Amino acid sequence: MTQLRMPAINQVVLSGRLVQDPEYKVMDNGVSRLSARIAVNRPYRDRNDQWQEETSFFTIVLWQRAAELFAERLRKGVP
């Protein structure tokens, strides 16, 4: 059987809003780090064909230049 080759990098796109102000810090080694939580809503139809909405929460972490840039722009409630 031939082996399936998978890419080494996964990409995920999430669209939501920040649920709290992000936490920005510079680590002891000088690397910038920003962590935040986002809420993502997903509409779906249940077994009775009624629309429902489910909210999932994700922690995101940005490093180095991205962390520095977004630390200035991101606040609670921002999409």
PDB file with one MODEL, atoms N, CA, C and O in Angstrom:
MODEL        1
ATOM      1  N   MET A   1       0.843  -1.172   0.000  1.00  0.00           N
ATOM      2  CA  MET A   1       0.000   0.000   0.000  1.00  0.00           C
ATOM      3  C   MET A   1       0.896   1.245   0.000  1.00  0.00           C
ATOM      4  O   MET A   1       1.889   1.286   0.726  1.00  0.00           O
ATOM      5  N   THR A   2       0.562   2.238  -0.790  1.00  0.00           N
ATOM      6  CA  THR A   2       1.353   3.464  -0.828  1.00  0.00           C
ATOM      7  C   THR A   2       1.036   4.321   0.387  1.00  0.00           C
ATOM      8  O   THR A   2      -0.079   4.312   0.909  1.00  0.00           O
ATOM      9  N   GLN A   3       2.049   5.061   0.821  1.00  0.00           N
ATOM     10  CA  GLN A   3       1.870   5.922   1.987  1.00  0.00           C
ATOM     11  C   GLN A   3       1.268   7.254   1.573  1.00  0.00           C
ATOM     12  O   GLN A   3       1.652   7.825   0.552  1.00  0.00           O
ATOM     13  N   LEU A   4       0.346   7.736   2.349  1.00  0.00           N
ATOM     14  CA  LEU A   4      -0.255   9.041   2.129  1.00  0.00           C
ATOM     15  C   LEU A   4       0.666  10.091   2.728  1.00  0.00           C
ATOM     16  O   LEU A   4       0.994  10.020   3.912  1.00  0.00           O
ATOM     17  N   ARG A   5       1.086  11.062   1.932  1.00  0.00           N
ATOM     18  CA  ARG A   5       1.960  12.122   2.427  1.00  0.00           C
ATOM     19  C   ARG A   5       1.117  13.304   2.847  1.00  0.00           C
ATOM     20  O   ARG A   5       0.342  13.845   2.059  1.00  0.00           O
ATOM     21  N   MET A   6       1.275  13.692   4.085  1.00  0.00           N
ATOM     22  CA  MET A   6       0.510  14.809   4.638  1.00  0.00           C
ATOM     23  C   MET A   6       1.444  16.002   4.799  1.00  0.00           C
ATOM     24  O   MET A   6       2.627  15.832   5.093  1.00  0.00           O
ATOM     25  N   PRO A   7       0.912  17.212   4.606  1.00  0.00           N
ATOM     26  CA  PRO A   7       1.760  18.388   4.829  1.00  0.00           C
ATOM     27  C   PRO A   7       2.148  18.486   6.299  1.00  0.00           C
ATOM     28  O   PRO A   7       1.434  17.996   7.174  1.00  0.00           O
ATOM     29  N   ALA A   8       3.274  19.119   6.557  1.00  0.00           N
ATOM     30  CA  ALA A   8       3.796  19.224   7.918  1.00  0.00           C
ATOM     31  C   ALA A   8       3.131  20.354   8.704  1.00  0.00           C
ATOM     32  O   ALA A   8       3.293  20.437   9.922  1.00  0.00           O
ATOM     33  N   ILE A   9       2.385  21.224   8.018  1.00  0.00           N
ATOM     34  CA  ILE A   9       1.787  22.381   8.683  1.00  0.00           C
ATOM     35  C   ILE A   9       0.272  22.340   8.505  1.00  0.00           C
ATOM     36  O   ILE A   9      -0.225  22.151   7.395  1.00  0.00           O
ATOM     37  N   ASN A  10      -0.449  22.516   9.597  1.00  0.00           N
ATOM     38  CA  ASN A  10      -1.905  22.621   9.543  1.00  0.00           C
ATOM     39  C   ASN A  10      -2.294  24.080   9.631  1.00  0.00           C
ATOM     40  O   ASN A  10      -1.640  24.861  10.321  1.00  0.00           O
ATOM     41  N   GLN A  11      -3.355  24.450   8.934  1.00  0.00           N
ATOM     42  CA  GLN A  11      -3.868  25.809   9.011  1.00  0.00           C
ATOM     43  C   GLN A  11      -5.318  25.752   9.457  1.00  0.00           C
ATOM     44  O   GLN A  11      -6.107  24.948   8.959  1.00  0.00           O
ATOM     45  N   VAL A  12      -5.656  26.616  10.402  1.00  0.00           N
ATOM     46  CA  VAL A  12      -7.016  26.719  10.898  1.00  0.00           C
ATOM     47  C   VAL A  12      -7.413  28.182  10.853  1.00  0.00           C
ATOM     48  O   VAL A  12      -6.649  29.049  11.277  1.00  0.00           O
ATOM     49  N   VAL A  13      -8.596  28.462  10.346  1.00  0.00           N
ATOM     50  CA  VAL A  13      -9.094  29.834  10.308  1.00  0.00           C
ATOM     51  C   VAL A  13     -10.297  29.915  11.241  1.00  0.00           C
ATOM     52  O   VAL A  13     -11.278  29.192  11.070  1.00  0.00           O
ATOM     53  N   LEU A  14     -10.211  30.801  12.226  1.00  0.00           N
ATOM     54  CA  LEU A  14     -11.299  31.016  13.171  1.00  0.00           C
ATOM     55  C   LEU A  14     -11.720  32.470  13.094  1.00  0.00           C
ATOM     56  O   LEU A  14     -10.880  33.364  13.000  1.00  0.00           O
ATOM     57  N   SER A  15     -13.011  32.703  13.133  1.00  0.00           N
ATOM     58  CA  SER A  15     -13.539  34.060  13.123  1.00  0.00           C
ATOM     59  C   SER A  15     -14.409  34.222  14.355  1.00  0.00           C
ATOM     60  O   SER A  15     -15.406  33.517  14.518  1.00  0.00           O
ATOM     61  N   GLY A  16     -14.029  35.155  15.223  1.00  0.00           N
ATOM     62  CA  GLY A  16     -14.781  35.347  16.455  1.00  0.00           C
ATOM     63  C   GLY A  16     -14.435  36.684  17.085  1.00  0.00           C
ATOM     64  O   GLY A  16     -13.899  37.574  16.424  1.00  0.00           O
ATOM     65  N   ARG A  17     -14.743  36.817  18.355  1.00  0.00           N
ATOM     66  CA  ARG A  17     -14.460  38.043  19.103  1.00  0.00           C
ATOM     67  C   ARG A  17     -13.647  37.712  20.347  1.00  0.00           C
ATOM     68  O   ARG A  17     -13.783  36.638  20.933  1.00  0.00           O
ATOM     69  N   LEU A  18     -12.799  38.662  20.733  1.00  0.00           N
ATOM     70  CA  LEU A  18     -12.032  38.486  21.959  1.00  0.00           C
ATOM     71  C   LEU A  18     -12.959  38.569  23.162  1.00  0.00           C
ATOM     72  O   LEU A  18     -13.804  39.462  23.234  1.00  0.00           O
ATOM     73  N   VAL A  19     -12.812  37.657  24.093  1.00  0.00           N
ATOM     74  CA  VAL A  19     -13.666  37.646  25.275  1.00  0.00           C
ATOM     75  C   VAL A  19     -13.018  38.331  26.471  1.00  0.00           C
ATOM     76  O   VAL A  19     -13.665  38.542  27.497  1.00  0.00           O
ATOM     77  N   GLN A  20     -11.747  38.677  26.338  1.00  0.00           N
ATOM     78  CA  GLN A  20     -11.043  39.421  27.386  1.00  0.00           C
ATOM     79  C   GLN A  20      -9.862  40.133  26.743  1.00  0.00           C
ATOM     80  O   GLN A  20      -9.432  39.772  25.647  1.00  0.00           O
ATOM     81  N   ASP A  21      -9.345  41.135  27.423  1.00  0.00           N
ATOM     82  CA  ASP A  21      -8.163  41.806  26.904  1.00  0.00           C
ATOM     83  C   ASP A  21      -7.015  40.798  26.826  1.00  0.00           C
ATOM     84  O   ASP A  21      -6.853  39.974  27.726  1.00  0.00           O
ATOM     85  N   PRO A  22      -6.219  40.860  25.756  1.00  0.00           N
ATOM     86  CA  PRO A  22      -5.110  39.918  25.629  1.00  0.00           C
ATOM     87  C   PRO A  22      -4.014  40.188  26.650  1.00  0.00           C
ATOM     88  O   PRO A  22      -3.893  41.292  27.181  1.00  0.00           O
ATOM     89  N   GLU A  23      -3.225  39.164  26.910  1.00  0.00           N
ATOM     90  CA  GLU A  23      -2.091  39.278  27.835  1.00  0.00           C
ATOM     91  C   GLU A  23      -0.806  39.324  27.008  1.00  0.00           C
ATOM     92  O   GLU A  23      -0.467  38.365  26.313  1.00  0.00           O
ATOM     93  N   TYR A  24      -0.105  40.442  27.092  1.00  0.00           N
ATOM     94  CA  TYR A  24       1.141  40.623  26.339  1.00  0.00           C
ATOM     95  C   TYR A  24       2.297  40.662  27.318  1.00  0.00           C
ATOM     96  O   TYR A  24       2.235  41.337  28.345  1.00  0.00           O
ATOM     97  N   LYS A  25       3.355  39.930  26.990  1.00  0.00           N
ATOM     98  CA  LYS A  25       4.557  40.000  27.811  1.00  0.00           C
ATOM     99  C   LYS A  25       5.786  39.680  26.978  1.00  0.00           C
ATOM    100  O   LYS A  25       5.712  39.024  25.939  1.00  0.00           O
ATOM    101  N   VAL A  26       6.902  40.158  27.462  1.00  0.00           N
ATOM    102  CA  VAL A  26       8.195  39.852  26.857  1.00  0.00           C
ATOM    103  C   VAL A  26       8.858  38.828  27.763  1.00  0.00           C
ATOM    104  O   VAL A  26       9.045  39.067  28.956  1.00  0.00           O
ATOM    105  N   MET A  27       9.207  37.698  27.193  1.00  0.00           N
ATOM    106  CA  MET A  27       9.799  36.605  27.954  1.00  0.00           C
ATOM    107  C   MET A  27      11.226  36.969  28.381  1.00  0.00           C
ATOM    108  O   MET A  27      11.797  37.945  27.896  1.00  0.00           O
ATOM    109  N   ASP A  28      11.791  36.177  29.289  1.00  0.00           N
ATOM    110  CA  ASP A  28      13.153  36.416  29.774  1.00  0.00           C
ATOM    111  C   ASP A  28      14.193  36.443  28.654  1.00  0.00           C
ATOM    112  O   ASP A  28      15.205  37.137  28.756  1.00  0.00           O
ATOM    113  N   ASN A  29      13.936  35.683  27.585  1.00  0.00           N
ATOM    114  CA  ASN A  29      14.883  35.629  26.467  1.00  0.00           C
ATOM    115  C   ASN A  29      14.641  36.734  25.435  1.00  0.00           C
ATOM    116  O   ASN A  29      15.292  36.755  24.391  1.00  0.00           O
ATOM    117  N   GLY A  30      13.696  37.665  25.722  1.00  0.00           N
ATOM    118  CA  GLY A  30      13.440  38.797  24.840  1.00  0.00           C
ATOM    119  C   GLY A  30      12.373  38.572  23.789  1.00  0.00           C
ATOM    120  O   GLY A  30      12.084  39.483  23.013  1.00  0.00           O
ATOM    121  N   VAL A  31      11.781  37.398  23.737  1.00  0.00           N
ATOM    122  CA  VAL A  31      10.750  37.087  22.746  1.00  0.00           C
ATOM    123  C   VAL A  31       9.393  37.587  23.236  1.00  0.00           C
ATOM    124  O   VAL A  31       9.009  37.344  24.380  1.00  0.00           O
ATOM    125  N   SER A  32       8.670  38.291  22.357  1.00  0.00           N
ATOM    126  CA  SER A  32       7.338  38.803  22.694  1.00  0.00           C
ATOM    127  C   SER A  32       6.300  37.697  22.538  1.00  0.00           C
ATOM    128  O   SER A  32       6.379  36.874  21.626  1.00  0.00           O
ATOM    129  N   ARG A  33       5.313  37.694  23.458  1.00  0.00           N
ATOM    130  CA  ARG A  33       4.255  36.684  23.446  1.00  0.00           C
ATOM    131  C   ARG A  33       2.935  37.349  23.803  1.00  0.00           C
ATOM    132  O   ARG A  33       2.857  38.107  24.770  1.00  0.00           O
ATOM    133  N   LEU A  34       1.899  37.067  23.023  1.00  0.00           N
ATOM    134  CA  LEU A  34       0.561  37.574  23.309  1.00  0.00           C
ATOM    135  C   LEU A  34      -0.390  36.389  23.330  1.00  0.00           C
ATOM    136  O   LEU A  34      -0.407  35.588  22.395  1.00  0.00           O
ATOM    137  N   SER A  35      -1.177  36.272  24.386  1.00  0.00           N
ATOM    138  CA  SER A  35      -2.192  35.213  24.431  1.00  0.00           C
ATOM    139  C   SER A  35      -3.548  35.859  24.663  1.00  0.00           C
ATOM    140  O   SER A  35      -3.669  36.865  25.363  1.00  0.00           O
ATOM    141  N   ALA A  36      -4.568  35.255  24.058  1.00  0.00           N
ATOM    142  CA  ALA A  36      -5.925  35.793  24.154  1.00  0.00           C
ATOM    143  C   ALA A  36      -6.916  34.654  23.986  1.00  0.00           C
ATOM    144  O   ALA A  36      -6.563  33.569  23.525  1.00  0.00           O
ATOM    145  N   ARG A  37      -8.168  34.916  24.368  1.00  0.00           N
ATOM    146  CA  ARG A  37      -9.250  33.941  24.190  1.00  0.00           C
ATOM    147  C   ARG A  37     -10.271  34.539  23.242  1.00  0.00           C
ATOM    148  O   ARG A  37     -10.642  35.707  23.363  1.00  0.00           O
ATOM    149  N   ILE A  38     -10.727  33.721  22.289  1.00  0.00           N
ATOM    150  CA  ILE A  38     -11.772  34.172  21.381  1.00  0.00           C
ATOM    151  C   ILE A  38     -12.973  33.245  21.479  1.00  0.00           C
ATOM    152  O   ILE A  38     -12.844  32.055  21.769  1.00  0.00           O
ATOM    153  N   ALA A  39     -14.150  33.824  21.227  1.00  0.00           N
ATOM    154  CA  ALA A  39     -15.393  33.064  21.172  1.00  0.00           C
ATOM    155  C   ALA A  39     -15.806  32.964  19.709  1.00  0.00           C
ATOM    156  O   ALA A  39     -15.829  33.965  18.992  1.00  0.00           O
ATOM    157  N   VAL A  40     -16.131  31.753  19.272  1.00  0.00           N
ATOM    158  CA  VAL A  40     -16.536  31.505  17.892  1.00  0.00           C
ATOM    159  C   VAL A  40     -17.918  30.868  17.923  1.00  0.00           C
ATOM    160  O   VAL A  40     -18.117  29.833  18.559  1.00  0.00           O
ATOM    161  N   ASN A  41     -18.873  31.489  17.234  1.00  0.00           N
ATOM    162  CA  ASN A  41     -20.235  30.956  17.159  1.00  0.00           C
ATOM    163  C   ASN A  41     -20.401  30.106  15.907  1.00  0.00           C
ATOM    164  O   ASN A  41     -19.900  30.441  14.834  1.00  0.00           O
ATOM    165  N   ARG A  42     -21.124  28.989  16.074  1.00  0.00           N
ATOM    166  CA  ARG A  42     -21.380  28.086  14.951  1.00  0.00           C
ATOM    167  C   ARG A  42     -22.871  27.763  14.891  1.00  0.00           C
ATOM    168  O   ARG A  42     -23.383  27.045  15.750  1.00  0.00           O
ATOM    169  N   PRO A  43     -23.571  28.288  13.882  1.00  0.00           N
ATOM    170  CA  PRO A  43     -24.987  27.929  13.733  1.00  0.00           C
ATOM    171  C   PRO A  43     -25.123  26.545  13.095  1.00  0.00           C
ATOM    172  O   PRO A  43     -24.318  26.163  12.245  1.00  0.00           O
ATOM    173  N   TYR A  44     -26.137  25.806  13.509  1.00  0.00           N
ATOM    174  CA  TYR A  44     -26.391  24.488  12.935  1.00  0.00           C
ATOM    175  C   TYR A  44     -27.865  24.143  13.121  1.00  0.00           C
ATOM    176  O   TYR A  44     -28.554  24.746  13.944  1.00  0.00           O
ATOM    177  N   ARG A  45     -28.343  23.166  12.348  1.00  0.00           N
ATOM    178  CA  ARG A  45     -29.719  22.670  12.496  1.00  0.00           C
ATOM    179  C   ARG A  45     -29.696  21.401  13.345  1.00  0.00           C
ATOM    180  O   ARG A  45     -28.880  20.506  13.127  1.00  0.00           O
ATOM    181  N   ASP A  46     -30.605  21.342  14.314  1.00  0.00           N
ATOM    182  CA  ASP A  46     -30.666  20.153  15.157  1.00  0.00           C
ATOM    183  C   ASP A  46     -31.519  19.074  14.486  1.00  0.00           C
ATOM    184  O   ASP A  46     -31.941  19.231  13.340  1.00  0.00           O
ATOM    185  N   ARG A  47     -31.767  17.986  15.203  1.00  0.00           N
ATOM    186  CA  ARG A  47     -32.538  16.869  14.648  1.00  0.00           C
ATOM    187  C   ARG A  47     -33.972  17.249  14.297  1.00  0.00           C
ATOM    188  O   ARG A  47     -34.597  16.617  13.446  1.00  0.00           O
ATOM    189  N   ASN A  48     -34.486  18.275  14.950  1.00  0.00           N
ATOM    190  CA  ASN A  48     -35.854  18.735  14.684  1.00  0.00           C
ATOM    191  C   ASN A  48     -35.885  19.840  13.627  1.00  0.00           C
ATOM    192  O   ASN A  48     -36.904  20.510  13.457  1.00  0.00           O
ATOM    193  N   ASP A  49     -34.787  20.026  12.928  1.00  0.00           N
ATOM    194  CA  ASP A  49     -34.650  21.030  11.871  1.00  0.00           C
ATOM    195  C   ASP A  49     -34.796  22.456  12.387  1.00  0.00           C
ATOM    196  O   ASP A  49     -35.213  23.352  11.653  1.00  0.00           O
ATOM    197  N   GLN A  50     -34.450  22.659  13.653  1.00  0.00           N
ATOM    198  CA  GLN A  50     -34.464  23.998  14.251  1.00  0.00           C
ATOM    199  C   GLN A  50     -33.044  24.536  14.305  1.00  0.00           C
ATOM    200  O   GLN A  50     -32.098  23.798  14.580  1.00  0.00           O
ATOM    201  N   TRP A  51     -32.902  25.840  14.037  1.00  0.00           N
ATOM    202  CA  TRP A  51     -31.583  26.452  14.094  1.00  0.00           C
ATOM    203  C   TRP A  51     -31.137  26.615  15.541  1.00  0.00           C
ATOM    204  O   TRP A  51     -31.886  27.106  16.385  1.00  0.00           O
ATOM    205  N   GLN A  52     -29.916  26.200  15.808  1.00  0.00           N
ATOM    206  CA  GLN A  52     -29.290  26.344  17.108  1.00  0.00           C
ATOM    207  C   GLN A  52     -27.953  27.052  16.903  1.00  0.00           C
ATOM    208  O   GLN A  52     -27.459  27.153  15.780  1.00  0.00           O
ATOM    209  N   GLU A  53     -27.382  27.533  17.985  1.00  0.00           N
ATOM    210  CA  GLU A  53     -26.064  28.146  17.898  1.00  0.00           C
ATOM    211  C   GLU A  53     -25.198  27.616  19.037  1.00  0.00           C
ATOM    212  O   GLU A  53     -25.619  27.566  20.193  1.00  0.00           O
ATOM    213  N   GLU A  54     -23.997  27.230  18.686  1.00  0.00           N
ATOM    214  CA  GLU A  54     -23.048  26.711  19.662  1.00  0.00           C
ATOM    215  C   GLU A  54     -21.846  27.655  19.699  1.00  0.00           C
ATOM    216  O   GLU A  54     -21.347  28.080  18.657  1.00  0.00           O
ATOM    217  N   THR A  55     -21.390  27.976  20.905  1.00  0.00           N
ATOM    218  CA  THR A  55     -20.224  28.839  21.057  1.00  0.00           C
ATOM    219  C   THR A  55     -19.053  28.020  21.577  1.00  0.00           C
ATOM    220  O   THR A  55     -19.171  27.289  22.561  1.00  0.00           O
ATOM    221  N   SER A  56     -17.922  28.156  20.898  1.00  0.00           N
ATOM    222  CA  SER A  56     -16.688  27.495  21.317  1.00  0.00           C
ATOM    223  C   SER A  56     -15.662  28.571  21.666  1.00  0.00           C
ATOM    224  O   SER A  56     -15.647  29.646  21.066  1.00  0.00           O
ATOM    225  N   PHE A  57     -14.817  28.271  22.630  1.00  0.00           N
ATOM    226  CA  PHE A  57     -13.786  29.211  23.072  1.00  0.00           C
ATOM    227  C   PHE A  57     -12.412  28.626  22.770  1.00  0.00           C
ATOM    228  O   PHE A  57     -12.157  27.447  23.013  1.00  0.00           O
ATOM    229  N   PHE A  58     -11.532  29.469  22.236  1.00  0.00           N
ATOM    230  CA  PHE A  58     -10.188  29.049  21.862  1.00  0.00           C
ATOM    231  C   PHE A  58      -9.161  30.009  22.439  1.00  0.00           C
ATOM    232  O   PHE A  58      -9.385  31.219  22.491  1.00  0.00           O
ATOM    233  N   THR A  59      -8.042  29.463  22.869  1.00  0.00           N
ATOM    234  CA  THR A  59      -6.913  30.286  23.284  1.00  0.00           C
ATOM    235  C   THR A  59      -5.985  30.412  22.086  1.00  0.00           C
ATOM    236  O   THR A  59      -5.624  29.415  21.460  1.00  0.00           O
ATOM    237  N   ILE A  60      -5.601  31.645  21.772  1.00  0.00           N
ATOM    238  CA  ILE A  60      -4.668  31.877  20.682  1.00  0.00           C
ATOM    239  C   ILE A  60      -3.381  32.450  21.260  1.00  0.00           C
ATOM    240  O   ILE A  60      -3.413  33.168  22.259  1.00  0.00           O
ATOM    241  N   VAL A  61      -2.262  32.140  20.644  1.00  0.00           N
ATOM    242  CA  VAL A  61      -0.961  32.648  21.081  1.00  0.00           C
ATOM    243  C   VAL A  61      -0.236  33.184  19.856  1.00  0.00           C
ATOM    244  O   VAL A  61      -0.102  32.489  18.849  1.00  0.00           O
ATOM    245  N   LEU A  62       0.226  34.414  19.949  1.00  0.00           N
ATOM    246  CA  LEU A  62       1.023  35.039  18.894  1.00  0.00           C
ATOM    247  C   LEU A  62       2.419  35.281  19.433  1.00  0.00           C
ATOM    248  O   LEU A  62       2.600  35.552  20.620  1.00  0.00           O
ATOM    249  N   TRP A  63       3.399  35.182  18.559  1.00  0.00           N
ATOM    250  CA  TRP A  63       4.785  35.326  18.964  1.00  0.00           C
ATOM    251  C   TRP A  63       5.470  36.437  18.185  1.00  0.00           C
ATOM    252  O   TRP A  63       5.057  36.778  17.076  1.00  0.00           O
ATOM    253  N   GLN A  64       6.490  36.982  18.755  1.00  0.00           N
ATOM    254  CA  GLN A  64       7.425  37.937  18.172  1.00  0.00           C
ATOM    255  C   GLN A  64       6.718  39.132  17.539  1.00  0.00           C
ATOM    256  O   GLN A  64       5.927  39.795  18.210  1.00  0.00           O
ATOM    257  N   ARG A  65       6.979  39.422  16.280  1.00  0.00           N
ATOM    258  CA  ARG A  65       6.463  40.643  15.649  1.00  0.00           C
ATOM    259  C   ARG A  65       4.936  40.678  15.626  1.00  0.00           C
ATOM    260  O   ARG A  65       4.347  41.735  15.854  1.00  0.00           O
ATOM    261  N   ALA A  66       4.289  39.556  15.358  1.00  0.00           N
ATOM    262  CA  ALA A  66       2.826  39.514  15.359  1.00  0.00           C
ATOM    263  C   ALA A  66       2.281  39.880  16.735  1.00  0.00           C
ATOM    264  O   ALA A  66       1.292  40.606  16.839  1.00  0.00           O
ATOM    265  N   ALA A  67       2.921  39.380  17.791  1.00  0.00           N
ATOM    266  CA  ALA A  67       2.499  39.701  19.152  1.00  0.00           C
ATOM    267  C   ALA A  67       2.626  41.195  19.416  1.00  0.00           C
ATOM    268  O   ALA A  67       1.732  41.797  20.011  1.00  0.00           O
ATOM    269  N   GLU A  68       3.717  41.792  18.983  1.00  0.00           N
ATOM    270  CA  GLU A  68       3.933  43.231  19.190  1.00  0.00           C
ATOM    271  C   GLU A  68       2.892  44.063  18.453  1.00  0.00           C
ATOM    272  O   GLU A  68       2.340  45.007  19.017  1.00  0.00           O
ATOM    273  N   LEU A  69       2.621  43.718  17.196  1.00  0.00           N
ATOM    274  CA  LEU A  69       1.659  44.486  16.398  1.00  0.00           C
ATOM    275  C   LEU A  69       0.239  44.385  16.951  1.00  0.00           C
ATOM    276  O   LEU A  69      -0.460  45.391  17.073  1.00  0.00           O
ATOM    277  N   PHE A  70      -0.181  43.166  17.285  1.00  0.00           N
ATOM    278  CA  PHE A  70      -1.550  42.984  17.742  1.00  0.00           C
ATOM    279  C   PHE A  70      -1.768  43.442  19.176  1.00  0.00           C
ATOM    280  O   PHE A  70      -2.902  43.743  19.550  1.00  0.00           O
ATOM    281  N   ALA A  71      -0.728  43.503  19.983  1.00  0.00           N
ATOM    282  CA  ALA A  71      -0.865  43.986  21.357  1.00  0.00           C
ATOM    283  C   ALA A  71      -1.387  45.425  21.370  1.00  0.00           C
ATOM    284  O   ALA A  71      -2.097  45.819  22.295  1.00  0.00           O
ATOM    285  N   GLU A  72      -1.043  46.195  20.367  1.00  0.00           N
ATOM    286  CA  GLU A  72      -1.476  47.591  20.283  1.00  0.00           C
ATOM    287  C   GLU A  72      -2.919  47.709  19.796  1.00  0.00           C
ATOM    288  O   GLU A  72      -3.564  48.729  20.042  1.00  0.00           O
ATOM    289  N   ARG A  73      -3.438  46.695  19.114  1.00  0.00           N
ATOM    290  CA  ARG A  73      -4.729  46.816  18.448  1.00  0.00           C
ATOM    291  C   ARG A  73      -5.869  46.013  19.096  1.00  0.00           C
ATOM    292  O   ARG A  73      -7.034  46.390  18.968  1.00  0.00           O
ATOM    293  N   LEU A  74      -5.554  44.944  19.769  1.00  0.00           N
ATOM    294  CA  LEU A  74      -6.602  44.040  20.261  1.00  0.00           C
ATOM    295  C   LEU A  74      -7.096  44.406  21.643  1.00  0.00           C
ATOM    296  O   LEU A  74      -6.301  44.659  22.548  1.00  0.00           O
ATOM    297  N   ARG A  75      -8.390  44.435  21.804  1.00  0.00           N
ATOM    298  CA  ARG A  75      -9.047  44.677  23.086  1.00  0.00           C
ATOM    299  C   ARG A  75     -10.297  43.790  23.165  1.00  0.00           C
ATOM    300  O   ARG A  75     -10.775  43.304  22.140  1.00  0.00           O
ATOM    301  N   LYS A  76     -10.812  43.584  24.341  1.00  0.00           N
ATOM    302  CA  LYS A  76     -12.016  42.778  24.542  1.00  0.00           C
ATOM    303  C   LYS A  76     -13.130  43.259  23.621  1.00  0.00           C
ATOM    304  O   LYS A  76     -13.377  44.460  23.508  1.00  0.00           O
ATOM    305  N   GLY A  77     -13.807  42.309  22.959  1.00  0.00           N
ATOM    306  CA  GLY A  77     -14.925  42.605  22.072  1.00  0.00           C
ATOM    307  C   GLY A  77     -14.556  42.833  20.623  1.00  0.00           C
ATOM    308  O   GLY A  77     -15.437  42.883  19.765  1.00  0.00           O
ATOM    309  N   VAL A  78     -13.270  42.974  20.328  1.00  0.00           N
ATOM    310  CA  VAL A  78     -12.824  43.221  18.960  1.00  0.00           C
ATOM    311  C   VAL A  78     -12.984  41.939  18.130  1.00  0.00           C
ATOM    312  O   VAL A  78     -12.608  40.859  18.584  1.00  0.00           O
ATOM    313  N   PRO A  79     -13.539  42.053  16.921  1.00  0.00           N
ATOM    314  CA  PRO A  79     -13.616  40.852  16.059  1.00  0.00           C
ATOM    315  C   PRO A  79     -12.262  40.439  15.544  1.00  0.00           C
ATOM    316  O   PRO A  79     -12.153  39.456  14.811  1.00  0.00           O
TER     317      PRO A  79
ENDMDL
END
